[in-house]
């Protein structure tokens, strides 16, 4: 389905100046809170998300397997339109379910029998690809909490311009101005897709290309997050050594 506007200029640039396969700028930080077992803050373009992890802790009842509990919400000030129900609306409940599906594929749940891991994400500012950015922030928070993962689980969006050129990491303006959007959550090293959603149908001739565009974005995001984790660990190690000297 064609969008209202072409998402590429005659010079091959997008509405925000990016090239077709260019990600929005990603800034992230681990360990932003002391109270949770793990936390992270992530900006992808102007989409800003906080994530916190509590656990693993004893699961309630007679649960023998691990429980992955996710909560997704948007701050009332995250969009220009005031939200009456920042948590519990249909979209938030869908994202909660999608987060659980993707994160369950990454967490080594066999290591946490009879345990529950609580993951809370809140969108502070909405500029598109909220689910993808929320999942990427949750991954960092899980790593900060020391939860064992099979590998990084990351997500990325993709779309098509009117000239059928695939686009990576869709902003909010592109979402409302262009055509269908595809979201992929993946384990990039294993090349496995844990979750896939389309806002509208893509033509079968273009679907494989759009999926590969999103997967390429996932691989690039994984590399960025992996570098952030290494930098965080180096900083933690340096701070520990400094404390020993003192």
Secondary structure, DSSP 8 states (H G I E B T S, - for coil): ---SS-SB-TTSBBTTS-BTT----EEEEE---SSSSEEEEEEETTEEEEEEEEEEEE-STT--S-EEEEEEEE-TTSSSS--S-SSSSHHHHHHHHHHHHHHHHHB-GGGSTTEEEEEEEEEEE-SS-HHHHHHHHHHHHHHHTT--BSS--EEEEEEE-TT--EEES--HHHHHHSS-EEEEEEETTTTEEEEEEESS---HHHHHHHHHHHHHHHHHHHHHHHHHHHHHHHHHHHHHHHHHH-
